Amino acid sequence: MGKKDREIHRITGARTSLTEDVRGRQRRYVISMLVRTVCVLLAVALWNVQRYVAVGALVGAVLLPYIAVVVANAGRERAPGLPSTFDVPATTPLMLGPGGTGGSGGTGRADPPSS
């Protein structure tokens, strides 16, 4: 077994660790909840000053928990650049019929339509 026979693995194709993934999800969730808190405080502070801005902030405060949960619960991303199990090279001829002729019986061409 020489040096050329060994398979080389690239670390750039590896997934992030589970602890880093969970930490990133928690960070995104906490940031979105902080934005929600700011929206609620804006709604309270601006309710008698600018009602439209306060209503917009209140709508944001209502919708943000749903968005935050969906983003935080998003699954781990696939490792970049890994080949698919069903990857077929483009140079592979496809067998469409008997002998690869697409079912035309080996003539290699389609019969002209009769009128």
N, CA, C and O of each residue as an XYZ file, in Angstrom:
460
protein
N       0.846     -1.184      0.000
C       0.000      0.000      0.000
C       0.882      1.234      0.000
O       1.493      1.570      1.015
N       0.949      1.909     -1.136
C       1.770      3.089     -1.263
C       1.002      4.351     -0.904
O      -0.173      4.310     -0.542
N       1.697      5.463     -1.016
C       1.063      6.737     -0.718
C      -0.066      7.051     -1.690
O      -1.039      7.700     -1.305
N       0.038      6.613     -2.926
C      -0.964      6.922     -3.942
C      -2.236      6.091     -3.776
O      -3.280      6.455     -4.316
N      -2.164      4.979     -3.035
C      -3.312      4.103     -2.860
C      -4.257      4.568     -1.755
O      -5.395      4.103     -1.687
N      -3.815      5.464     -0.903
C      -4.647      5.903      0.211
C      -5.655      6.948     -0.245
O      -5.354      7.795     -1.085
N      -6.866      6.875      0.328
C      -7.909      7.851      0.012
C      -7.700      9.098      0.861
O      -7.394      9.004      2.050
N      -7.863     10.251      0.256
C      -7.659     11.518      0.954
C      -9.020     12.103      1.305
O      -9.891     12.211      0.442
N      -9.206     12.480      2.563
C     -10.444     13.090      3.023
C     -10.193     14.572      3.276
O      -9.201     14.957      3.895
N     -11.118     15.394      2.780
C     -10.999     16.830      3.001
C     -11.846     17.223      4.206
O     -13.003     16.816      4.304
N     -11.296     17.994      5.103
C     -12.012     18.430      6.292
C     -13.034     19.514      5.935
O     -13.982     19.725      6.691
N     -12.865     20.194      4.820
C     -13.820     21.236      4.436
C     -15.180     20.657      4.098
O     -16.168     21.391      4.109
N     -15.271     19.364      3.796
C     -16.549     18.742      3.497
C     -17.247     18.188      4.725
O     -18.323     17.603      4.606
N     -16.659     18.358      5.907
C     -17.248     17.814      7.124
C     -18.336     18.732      7.652
O     -18.291     19.947      7.460
N     -19.313     18.136      8.319
C     -20.380     18.920      8.945
C     -19.854     19.635     10.180
O     -18.801     19.297     10.720
N     -20.621     20.641     10.614
C     -20.297     21.276     11.880
C     -20.696     20.334     13.001
O     -21.563     19.479     12.820
N     -20.076     20.485     14.141
C     -20.391     19.593     15.257
C     -21.797     19.887     15.779
O     -22.343     20.965     15.545
N     -22.371     18.926     16.481
C     -23.726     19.069     16.995
C     -23.810     20.198     18.019
O     -24.798     20.932     18.049
N     -22.787     20.344     18.855
C     -22.817     21.417     19.851
C     -22.773     22.793     19.193
O     -23.452     23.718     19.640
N     -21.976     22.933     18.131
C     -21.937     24.209     17.410
C     -23.261     24.486     16.713
O     -23.703     25.633     16.647
N     -23.894     23.443     16.194
C     -25.176     23.601     15.528
C     -26.246     24.055     16.516
O     -27.009     24.977     16.225
N     -26.307     23.420     17.670
C     -27.287     23.796     18.695
C     -27.009     25.206     19.200
O     -27.940     25.986     19.398
N     -25.755     25.537     19.409
C     -25.392     26.875     19.874
C     -25.824     27.939     18.862
O     -26.320     28.998     19.246
N     -25.637     27.661     17.583
C     -26.059     28.618     16.559
C     -27.567     28.781     16.514
O     -28.069     29.891     16.340
N     -28.297     27.672     16.671
C     -29.761     27.758     16.708
C     -30.228     28.560     17.901
O     -31.124     29.393     17.770
N     -29.640     28.328     19.063
C     -30.021     29.072     20.264
C     -29.727     30.557     20.091
O     -30.526     31.400     20.500
N     -28.599     30.877     19.496
C     -28.236     32.272     19.285
C     -29.241     32.964     18.365
O     -29.663     34.088     18.637
N     -29.630     32.284     17.260
C     -30.625     32.881     16.349
C     -31.959     33.083     17.047
O     -32.621     34.098     16.832
N     -32.363     32.130     17.883
C     -33.632     32.229     18.585
C     -33.609     33.381     19.591
O     -34.573     34.143     19.671
N     -32.528     33.521     20.358
C     -32.430     34.592     21.346
C     -32.424     35.953     20.661
O     -33.057     36.891     21.146
N     -31.719     36.071     19.543
C     -31.698     37.348     18.817
C     -33.084     37.710     18.310
O     -33.494     38.866     18.406
N     -33.807     36.741     17.773
C     -35.144     37.045     17.270
C     -36.095     37.388     18.416
O     -36.990     38.215     18.239
N     -35.922     36.777     19.580
C     -36.766     37.130     20.718
C     -36.414     38.511     21.263
O     -37.286     39.210     21.779
N     -35.150     38.911     21.155
C     -34.784     40.278     21.535
C     -35.422     41.293     20.585
O     -35.882     42.350     21.016
N     -35.447     40.970     19.309
C     -36.112     41.846     18.342
C     -37.609     41.917     18.653
O     -38.216     42.981     18.528
N     -38.202     40.798     19.054
C     -39.620     40.791     19.430
C     -39.866     41.693     20.636
O     -40.847     42.436     20.668
N     -38.982     41.630     21.621
C     -39.118     42.481     22.803
C     -39.050     43.955     22.427
O     -39.808     44.773     22.946
N     -38.142     44.281     21.527
C     -38.037     45.668     21.058
C     -39.323     46.077     20.331
O     -39.782     47.209     20.485
N     -39.899     45.182     19.552
C     -41.149     45.486     18.856
C     -42.283     45.753     19.844
O     -43.073     46.677     19.647
N     -42.366     44.959     20.895
C     -43.418     45.175     21.899
C     -43.213     46.509     22.606
O     -44.174     47.249     22.815
N     -41.982     46.823     22.976
C     -41.700     48.099     23.632
C     -41.998     49.279     22.709
O     -42.512     50.302     23.159
N     -41.677     49.142     21.413
C     -42.017     50.195     20.449
C     -43.527     50.366     20.329
O     -44.020     51.491     20.244
N     -44.253     49.273     20.322
C     -45.711     49.349     20.216
C     -46.297     50.083     21.418
O     -47.209     50.896     21.268
N     -45.777     49.797     22.602
C     -46.278     50.465     23.808
C     -45.896     51.938     23.810
O     -46.713     52.791     24.156
N     -44.664     52.241     23.429
C     -44.191     53.625     23.476
C     -44.835     54.501     22.404
O     -45.050     55.692     22.631
N     -45.146     53.929     21.238
C     -45.653     54.733     20.126
C     -47.168     54.631     19.939
O     -47.694     55.143     18.951
N     -47.879     53.984     20.861
C     -49.315     53.754     20.650
C     -50.088     55.069     20.526
O     -50.976     55.164     19.680
N     -49.785     56.077     21.332
C     -50.496     57.362     21.266
C     -49.781     58.382     20.394
O     -50.319     59.463     20.154
N     -48.586     58.069     19.916
C     -47.825     59.014     19.101
C     -48.036     58.719     17.618
O     -48.537     59.572     16.885
N     -47.674     57.562     17.184
C     -47.864     57.152     15.790
C     -48.472     55.757     15.795
O     -47.772     54.752     15.925
N     -49.771     55.722     15.653
C     -50.507     54.469     15.797
C     -50.124     53.461     14.716
O     -50.056     52.267     15.008
N     -49.868     53.897     13.468
C     -49.536     52.957     12.384
C     -48.208     52.248     12.640
O     -48.089     51.047     12.398
N     -47.234     52.967     13.116
C     -45.943     52.351     13.432
C     -46.097     51.383     14.611
O     -45.480     50.317     14.629
N     -46.918     51.759     15.588
C     -47.151     50.896     16.747
C     -47.855     49.607     16.332
O     -47.513     48.535     16.830
N     -48.836     49.693     15.426
C     -49.533     48.501     14.954
C     -48.581     47.617     14.162
O     -48.616     46.394     14.302
N     -47.730     48.213     13.332
C     -46.730     47.444     12.584
C     -45.763     46.724     13.516
O     -45.408     45.570     13.274
N     -45.336     47.399     14.580
C     -44.443     46.772     15.556
C     -45.164     45.648     16.298
O     -44.566     44.619     16.614
N     -46.446     45.851     16.572
C     -47.224     44.814     17.250
C     -47.416     43.585     16.359
O     -47.351     42.455     16.843
N     -47.649     43.798     15.070
C     -47.757     42.676     14.130
C     -46.430     41.920     14.057
O     -46.410     40.690     14.027
N     -45.332     42.657     14.027
C     -44.013     42.019     14.039
C     -43.786     41.214     15.307
O     -43.198     40.133     15.264
N     -44.253     41.737     16.439
C     -44.095     41.029     17.707
C     -44.944     39.762     17.748
O     -44.575     38.794     18.414
N     -46.074     39.757     17.047
C     -46.922     38.569     17.026
C     -46.353     37.512     16.076
O     -46.413     36.321     16.383
N     -45.804     37.922     14.934
C     -45.316     36.972     13.933
C     -43.912     36.434     14.220
O     -43.569     35.337     13.781
N     -43.113     37.187     14.941
C     -41.721     36.777     15.171
C     -41.561     35.448     15.922
O     -40.649     34.697     15.576
N     -42.373     35.107     16.916
C     -42.162     33.806     17.569
C     -42.311     32.629     16.610
O     -41.530     31.680     16.675
N     -43.296     32.679     15.729
C     -43.470     31.597     14.763
C     -42.246     31.488     13.853
O     -41.721     30.396     13.635
N     -41.805     32.606     13.335
C     -40.647     32.619     12.441
C     -39.396     32.145     13.187
O     -38.581     31.405     12.635
N     -39.250     32.575     14.443
C     -38.076     32.190     15.225
C     -38.044     30.688     15.488
O     -36.983     30.069     15.421
N     -39.191     30.104     15.785
C     -39.241     28.666     16.044
C     -38.939     27.884     14.770
O     -38.214     26.889     14.807
N     -39.491     28.328     13.645
C     -39.235     27.630     12.381
C     -37.751     27.699     12.030
O     -37.169     26.699     11.609
N     -37.142     28.852     12.195
C     -35.716     29.001     11.886
C     -34.861     28.199     12.866
O     -33.887     27.565     12.461
N     -35.220     28.222     14.153
C     -34.414     27.505     15.151
C     -34.534     25.996     14.993
O     -33.587     25.269     15.292
N     -35.676     25.519     14.531
C     -35.873     24.074     14.395
C     -35.472     23.540     13.026
O     -35.636     22.350     12.756
N     -34.960     24.388     12.176
C     -34.516     23.925     10.861
C     -33.417     22.888     11.062
O     -32.527     23.062     11.894
N     -33.490     21.818     10.296
C     -32.546     20.712     10.454
C     -31.129     21.100     10.100
O     -30.867     22.163      9.537
N     -30.234     20.215     10.446
C     -28.835     20.457     10.109
C     -28.680     20.434      8.602
O     -29.268     19.595      7.919
N     -27.900     21.343      8.096
C     -27.697     21.403      6.656
C     -26.840     20.235      6.199
O     -26.045     19.686      6.961
N     -27.020     19.870      4.939
C     -26.212     18.785      4.380
C     -24.791     19.256      4.200
O     -24.532     20.439      3.983
N     -23.891     18.331      4.292
C     -22.486     18.659      4.088
C     -22.287     19.082      2.633
O     -22.768     18.401      1.728
N     -21.595     20.180      2.393
C     -21.429     20.661      1.022
C     -20.519     19.754      0.208
O     -19.508     19.261      0.707
N     -20.883     19.543     -1.032
C     -20.025     18.859     -1.972
C     -20.007     17.345     -1.883
O     -19.203     16.711     -2.565
N     -20.858     16.744     -1.072
C     -20.864     15.293     -1.032
C     -21.649     14.754     -2.221
O     -22.686     15.313     -2.576
N     -21.177     13.686     -2.836
C     -21.874     13.165     -4.006
C     -23.190     12.505     -3.635
O     -23.345     11.984     -2.531
N     -24.128     12.530     -4.555
C     -25.415     11.883     -4.363
C     -25.270     10.383     -4.565
O     -24.394      9.937     -5.306
N     -26.118      9.609     -3.915
C     -26.092      8.158     -4.063
C     -26.506      7.755     -5.469
O     -26.030      6.750     -5.998
N     -27.382      8.528     -6.067
C     -27.928      8.198     -7.366
C     -27.315      9.057     -8.471
O     -27.971      9.329     -9.477
N     -26.092      9.476     -8.296
C     -25.423     10.311     -9.283
C     -25.024      9.460    -10.481
O     -24.269      8.498    -10.336
N     -25.528      9.810    -11.669
C     -25.213      9.090    -12.899
C     -24.329      9.994    -13.753
O     -24.730     11.112    -14.076
N     -23.141      9.535    -14.124
C     -22.281     10.369    -14.973
C     -22.965     10.673    -16.307
O     -23.726      9.856    -16.827
N     -22.683     11.856    -16.851
C     -23.318     12.290    -18.093
C     -22.893     11.447    -19.292
O     -23.597     11.427    -20.301
N     -21.769     10.758    -19.209
C     -21.281      9.978    -20.343
C     -21.869      8.575    -20.394
O     -21.584      7.824    -21.326
N     -22.682      8.208    -19.411
C     -23.277      6.877    -19.387
C     -24.440      6.819    -20.363
O     -25.387      7.592    -20.220
N     -24.405      5.901    -21.381
C     -25.539      5.805    -22.300
C     -26.736      5.189    -21.598
O     -26.593      4.228    -20.842
N     -27.904      5.736    -21.845
C     -29.116      5.239    -21.217
C     -29.742      4.152    -22.075
O     -29.811      4.287    -23.296
N     -30.191      3.095    -21.457
C     -30.861      1.998    -22.151
C     -32.349      2.293    -22.187
O     -33.033      2.140    -21.176
N     -32.850      2.704    -23.312
C     -34.251      3.074    -23.429
C     -35.115      1.935    -23.957
O     -36.322      1.930    -23.716
N     -34.565      1.020    -24.634
C     -35.330     -0.089    -25.193
C     -34.401     -1.244    -25.481
O     -33.285     -1.263    -24.964
N     -34.818     -2.226    -26.298
C     -33.937     -3.336    -26.640
C     -32.711     -2.841    -27.394
O     -32.830     -2.224    -28.453
N     -31.559     -3.108    -26.855
C     -30.319     -2.707    -27.526
C     -30.028     -1.221    -27.420
O     -29.154     -0.725    -28.131
N     -30.721     -0.498    -26.563
C     -30.477      0.929    -26.404
C     -30.995      1.758    -27.551
O     -30.525      2.876    -27.762
N     -31.950      1.241    -28.300
C     -32.433      1.968    -29.476
C     -33.713      2.734    -29.199
O     -34.297      3.311    -30.116
N     -34.160      2.750    -27.947
C     -35.379      3.476    -27.645
C     -36.624      2.708    -28.033
O     -37.697      3.300    -28.150
N     -36.513      1.415    -28.235
C     -37.663      0.594    -28.547
C     -37.998      0.535    -30.033
O     -39.064      0.045    -30.404
N     -37.092      1.033    -30.899
C     -37.381      1.025    -32.341
C     -36.952     -0.280    -33.006
O     -37.014     -0.397    -34.230
N     -36.521     -1.259    -32.218
C     -36.220     -2.567    -32.764
C     -34.858     -2.695    -33.388
O     -34.630     -3.658    -34.121
N     -33.937     -1.787    -33.145
C     -32.592     -1.935    -33.629
C     -32.318     -1.200    -34.952
O     -31.213     -1.319    -35.481
N     -33.260     -0.461    -35.493
C     -33.007      0.246    -36.758
C     -32.246      1.536    -36.513
O     -31.554      2.035    -37.401
N     -32.375      2.079    -35.296
C     -31.644      3.298    -35.018
C     -32.385      4.537    -35.500
O     -31.890      5.647    -35.308
N     -33.532      4.392    -36.110
C     -34.299      5.560    -36.552
C     -35.775      5.253    -36.407
O     -36.182      4.092    -36.368
N     -36.543      6.270    -36.331
C     -37.981      6.092    -36.173
C     -38.619      5.981    -37.563
O     -38.175      6.636    -38.506
N     -39.651      5.159    -37.683
C     -40.365      5.037    -38.951
C     -41.172      6.298    -39.197
O     -41.739      6.860    -38.260
N     -41.236      6.771    -40.493
C     -42.011      7.976    -40.777
C     -43.505      7.696    -40.573
O     -43.977      6.588    -40.825
N     -44.233      8.705    -40.119
C     -45.665      8.504    -39.912
C     -46.381      8.300    -41.235
O     -46.073      8.948    -42.235
N     -47.344      7.384    -41.220
C     -48.100      7.125    -42.448
C     -49.329      8.028    -42.491
O     -49.947      8.290    -41.460
N     -49.685      8.506    -43.698
C     -50.812      9.420    -43.831
C     -52.059      8.697    -44.276
O     -53.108      9.318    -44.439
